[in-house]
Amino acid sequence: MAVLDILVYPDPRLKQVSEPVTRFDEELHRFLEDLEETRLAGPAAVGIAAPQVGRFQRIVIVDVSKMRKPVPNHGHLILINPEIIEWEGFAVGREGCLSVPDYTGNVIRAERIRLQAQDPQGELHTWDMEGFEARAVQHEIDHLDGLLFLDRLVSRRNDLFRRKVYRK
């Protein structure tokens, strides 16, 4: 396994839209191991998307199971070709990103989502998510569409904050 380099804003590749995964082979599984190793090496990273390491395929890893106040969540998820098929409600929350290491910002996201995605073997699953887990998944899916949380700030003037300390 290897820790991969993270693309950092304003790298123009972060705006690239990712392609669906069509091959669920050993090479994909090796990449998933490297992507997870990279997530774990990041400071307090609950999620990572393949485009953040320069691979423009629709792959996301999210793990909110270690959050201090875990509402019911699905633990560690590897999501291939994820798609939000329903959403409900809106809430403002603070977000940070491995690709924007010096800032956090307030972003409006759906409070509840229904997500459909494939697992690493290509099997299709559906999950109902809410709260922080739903927010984290929406954040990572944005990467697949060439969006950063900076693109969704409530206000660039009032809702972008310089990060004081990046805790590990």
C-alpha positions as CSV (number, residue, x, y, z in Angstrom):
1,M,0.0,0.0,0.0
2,A,1.1,3.6,-0.6
3,V,0.1,7.0,0.5
4,L,-0.8,9.0,-2.6
5,D,-0.2,12.7,-3.2
6,I,-3.3,14.9,-2.6
7,L,-4.2,17.5,-5.2
8,V,-4.5,20.9,-3.5
9,Y,-6.6,23.9,-4.6
10,P,-6.1,25.7,-7.0
11,D,-5.0,22.7,-9.0
12,P,-7.2,22.8,-12.1
13,R,-7.5,19.0,-12.1
14,L,-9.8,19.3,-9.1
15,K,-12.5,20.7,-11.5
16,Q,-12.4,17.6,-13.7
17,V,-15.6,15.4,-13.8
18,S,-14.9,11.8,-13.1
19,E,-15.9,8.8,-15.2
20,P,-17.9,5.7,-13.9
21,V,-16.0,2.7,-12.9
22,T,-16.6,-0.2,-15.3
23,R,-14.0,-2.8,-14.2
24,F,-14.1,-4.3,-10.7
25,D,-10.7,-6.0,-10.9
26,E,-7.6,-6.6,-8.8
27,E,-6.1,-3.3,-10.0
28,L,-9.2,-1.4,-8.6
29,H,-8.8,-3.2,-5.3
30,R,-5.1,-2.3,-5.1
31,F,-6.1,1.4,-5.8
32,L,-8.8,1.2,-3.1
33,E,-6.1,0.1,-0.5
34,D,-3.9,3.0,-1.5
35,L,-6.8,5.4,-1.3
36,E,-7.7,4.2,2.2
37,E,-4.1,4.4,3.3
38,T,-4.0,8.0,2.0
39,R,-7.2,8.9,3.9
40,L,-5.8,7.5,7.1
41,A,-2.6,9.5,6.6
42,G,-4.6,12.7,6.3
43,P,-5.4,14.8,9.4
44,A,-8.8,13.7,10.8
45,A,-10.1,12.8,7.3
46,V,-13.5,11.1,7.3
47,G,-13.6,10.9,3.6
48,I,-11.6,10.9,0.4
49,A,-12.5,10.8,-3.3
50,A,-10.4,9.4,-6.1
51,P,-10.1,12.7,-8.0
52,Q,-8.3,14.1,-4.9
53,V,-5.3,11.8,-5.8
54,G,-5.6,12.4,-9.6
55,R,-7.7,9.3,-10.5
56,F,-10.8,10.6,-12.3
57,Q,-13.2,7.7,-11.5
58,R,-16.3,7.8,-9.4
59,I,-14.8,6.3,-6.2
60,V,-15.4,7.6,-2.6
61,I,-14.4,6.3,0.8
62,V,-16.3,7.6,3.9
63,D,-15.9,6.6,7.5
64,V,-17.8,8.5,10.2
65,S,-17.9,5.6,12.7
66,K,-15.3,7.3,15.0
67,M,-17.1,10.6,15.3
68,R,-17.7,11.7,18.9
69,K,-21.5,11.9,18.6
70,P,-22.3,9.2,16.1
71,V,-25.9,9.2,15.2
72,P,-26.7,5.9,13.6
73,N,-24.4,5.5,10.6
74,H,-23.2,2.9,8.2
75,G,-19.5,2.8,9.4
76,H,-16.8,2.5,6.8
77,L,-18.1,2.7,3.2
78,I,-16.4,2.2,-0.1
79,L,-18.7,3.7,-2.6
80,I,-18.3,3.1,-6.4
81,N,-20.4,5.1,-8.8
82,P,-22.4,6.7,-6.0
83,E,-25.6,8.6,-6.8
84,I,-28.0,10.5,-4.6
85,I,-31.4,9.4,-5.6
86,E,-33.5,11.3,-3.0
87,W,-32.8,14.2,-0.6
88,E,-34.7,16.0,2.0
89,G,-34.3,19.1,4.2
90,F,-31.4,21.6,4.3
91,A,-28.9,22.5,6.9
92,V,-25.8,24.7,7.1
93,G,-22.6,23.1,8.5
94,R,-18.9,23.7,8.6
95,E,-16.7,21.7,6.2
96,G,-13.0,21.2,5.6
97,C,-11.2,19.3,2.9
98,L,-7.8,17.6,2.4
99,S,-7.6,19.5,-0.9
100,V,-8.2,22.8,0.8
101,P,-6.0,22.4,3.8
102,D,-5.9,26.0,5.1
103,Y,-9.6,26.8,5.2
104,T,-13.0,25.6,6.4
105,G,-16.4,27.0,5.4
106,N,-20.2,27.0,6.0
107,V,-22.0,25.0,3.3
108,I,-25.7,24.2,2.8
109,R,-26.4,20.4,2.3
110,A,-29.4,18.1,2.4
111,E,-30.1,16.8,5.9
112,R,-31.2,13.4,4.7
113,I,-30.3,11.4,1.5
114,R,-30.9,8.1,-0.1
115,L,-27.8,6.9,-1.8
116,Q,-27.2,4.2,-4.3
117,A,-23.7,2.9,-5.1
118,Q,-21.8,-0.2,-5.9
119,D,-19.4,-2.0,-3.6
120,P,-15.8,-3.0,-4.6
121,Q,-17.3,-6.2,-6.1
122,G,-19.8,-4.3,-8.2
123,E,-22.9,-5.2,-6.2
124,L,-25.5,-2.4,-6.0
125,H,-26.6,-1.2,-2.6
126,T,-28.9,1.5,-1.2
127,W,-28.5,3.4,2.0
128,D,-30.5,6.0,3.9
129,M,-28.3,8.6,5.6
130,E,-28.7,11.6,7.7
131,G,-26.7,14.2,9.6
132,F,-23.0,14.3,9.4
133,E,-22.8,11.0,7.4
134,A,-25.1,12.5,4.7
135,R,-23.0,15.7,4.7
136,A,-19.7,13.8,4.3
137,V,-21.1,11.7,1.4
138,Q,-22.4,14.8,-0.4
139,H,-19.0,16.5,0.1
140,E,-17.1,13.5,-1.4
141,I,-19.6,13.1,-4.3
142,D,-19.0,16.8,-5.2
143,H,-15.4,15.9,-5.9
144,L,-16.6,13.4,-8.5
145,D,-18.4,16.3,-10.2
146,G,-15.4,18.7,-10.1
147,L,-16.8,20.7,-7.2
148,L,-15.1,21.8,-3.9
149,F,-16.8,23.0,-0.8
150,L,-15.5,26.4,-1.9
151,D,-18.0,26.3,-4.7
152,R,-20.9,25.8,-2.3
153,L,-20.1,28.4,0.4
154,V,-23.1,30.3,1.7
155,S,-21.0,33.5,1.4
156,R,-17.3,33.8,0.5
157,R,-17.1,37.0,2.6
158,N,-18.7,35.7,5.8
159,D,-18.5,31.9,5.6
160,L,-14.9,31.1,4.7
161,F,-12.5,30.7,7.7
162,R,-8.7,30.2,7.9
163,R,-8.0,27.0,9.7
164,K,-6.2,27.6,13.0
165,V,-4.9,24.1,13.7
166,Y,-5.2,21.0,11.6
167,R,-5.6,18.3,14.2
168,K,-4.5,14.7,13.5
